[in-house]
Every structure is written in structure tokens, then in C-alpha cells.
Amino acid sequence: MYEITLKKGGVDKEFKKDFINVEDNLLAIEHQVRQSALFGDDKRRLESKAHRKLNESYLQMFVDMYAGQFTVDDLKQSDMSVLNTLNDLYIAALGGEQEEEQAEKKEQ
């Protein structure tokens, strides 16, 4: 489960995502394609505006994954722990495993 807490109207509100669905996977793959295209383009790779647009689309992806319950601006105002949780969600949506899970499997 992916839980985040955001301030909405000055009040902390919790948002939960119980599982990753196919649409989440599609959104994550689409973002990965945009990211690869930017980093693969020698001319645009160092353009700050291009990176800002990519980062905003990354945040929009999470708004879409949580069915529009909050906005990109809500995410921009959150603390870094929210971004860490969303990064974990992104990796999982791509089919990846977290480092802790990988370490546990190696120990077994």
C-alpha cells in the first residue's frame, strides 16, 4: 500500500493506493519513454525548461494514479517523504522491486 499525507485547505489529508493496476503501469512506462527521449537528446538534455516540464509530468502521473484526488500543486507543497513514497510507487509500477525486498530475497 502506498500512503501519502498532503495538506488540503490547511488540513492534513491521507491518500491511499492499495494496489498497482495496469493503468498505473502504462502511465509509468509513458513517463519512462519521455525521460529516455529527453536524456537521449543531446540538444535538450541540459535545457532546464525541458527538465521542468518532465518533472511536472512526473507529478501529474501520480495525480492520475490517485484518480485526481489532489493536484500537482498539492504535491509541490508536500515534504520530501511524500516524494520518496511516490518514487517507490513509480518503481513498482514499472515492475521493479525495492532494494529492501531484493536484499531480503538474497538472504533467504
N, C-alpha and C positions, 0 to 999 in steps of 0.2 A: 504494500500500500504506500502511496506517495501522498503525504500530508504536508500542506504548507499553511502558514498563517499570514494574512495580509491585513493591513488597516484599510477599512472601508468606512468612510464617513467618521473617522476618528475612533472606530471600534474595531478591535481585533476580530477577524472572522477566519474560521478554519475551512479549508477546502481539501477534500479527499478524492483520491483516484484509486479505486480498488484494484483495477487490473489494466493491462495494456491491451487495447484492441487493434484490429487490423488498420483502422484509420490512423491510429497513432503511429503505427509502423510506416504507413505511407507518408505521413507528414514528416517524420524523421528522415526518411530516405530523400524526400524532396529537398529538405534543408541541406542534407549532406551533399547533394548534387550541386546546389547553389554555392556551397562552401568550396567544393572542389573546383568549380568553374572560376571562382574568384582567385583562389590561390594558384591556379594553373595559368592565369593570365598575367604575363609579365608587366603589362602596362597598368593594370588595375590593382595589382597586389598591394601596392603601397598607398593607394588612394584612401584617405581617411573617410571620405563620404561613402565610398563603396563598402567599407567595413561597418560603418554606422548602419547603413541600410541592411546589411547582412545580419547584424546583431539585433536590429529591431524585428526582422523577420523571424529570428530565433525566438524572441519573446512572444511574438504573435503565434508561433507554433504551439506554445504552451497554453495561451489563451484558448486556442482551438481545441487542444486536448482536454481542457477542463470545460468545454462546451460554453465558452463565453461568460463564465461566472464572474470574471474580473477583466481588467483591461491591461494593455501594455503599460500604461502609465502607473497602474497599481503595482505592477512588477518592478518598474524602475524605482519606485519609492521603498521597496522592501529591503530587508537586510540580506547579507550575503548567504546566510544559511538557507534562504529560500532558493537562491540560485544554485547552491550545491545540491539540493534535493532535485531541482529541475534538471540539472546536468545528469544526475543518476537516472532520472526518468528517460532522458534522451538516449543515453547509452542502452538502457534496457529496451527501449522502443526499436532500436536498431538491431536488437537480438544479442547484444553484448552482455557480459557478466561483470559484476563489480569485483574489484580487486580482493575484497574480503571473501567473497564467495569462491573465487579462484583459489585463494590460499587455503580455505577450508577443504576444498576438494583434493588439493595436493597432500594435505595432512592425512587424509583418510586413505 
